[in-house]
């Protein structure tokens, strides 16, 4: 039987999720992680919130670590933590991370070269995704990714990703991320943009 044309669940979020993790050759841990939610619809409105974790030394011996969440909607980050980063131990949920008001600028286009620049007090972070692969549409009903929600999105992996902090480029490159094997059947690039993503809660299944 085909699915009904209208999902019976409750839409709670719509937006884009942009991910970029970098590693040096043969490393098993990331030098830098960016997890950036661009929200168009949520119970607390729209806006942008980005987790940035980068260790010192990767972009200059005198550099300080960057470990913070940047946002242009201070109500959005707690909601993202509770609803979009549900996995226990997810770095977004770290209560020690400061939440910093910031301004976001975006240029280019997904599928070509996409750039987001985060402007915060005393700090500028530029993130680039480029050399995109062929996109695919991911349908994840209950049980594929989440136990009590559906999530659907257009997945756009990128072969190239870079992060520059205060004008200094972080070392490391994207790598095949095994976390995607369960939902997509194979590892996918750690530089990835999920656009037009929709989260649908399924209380009808509880």
Secondary structure, DSSP 8 states (H G I E B T S, - for coil): ----SS-SSEEEEEEEEEEEEEB-TT-SS-SEEEEEEEEEEETT--EEEEEEEE-TBTTBTT---EEEEEES-HHHHHHHHHHT--STT-GGG-TTSEEEEEEEEEEE-TTSEEEEEEEETTEEEEEEEEEE---EEEEE-TTTS-SSEEEEEEEEEEEEEEEEETTEE---B--EEGGGHHHHSS-EESEEEEEEEEEEE-GGG-
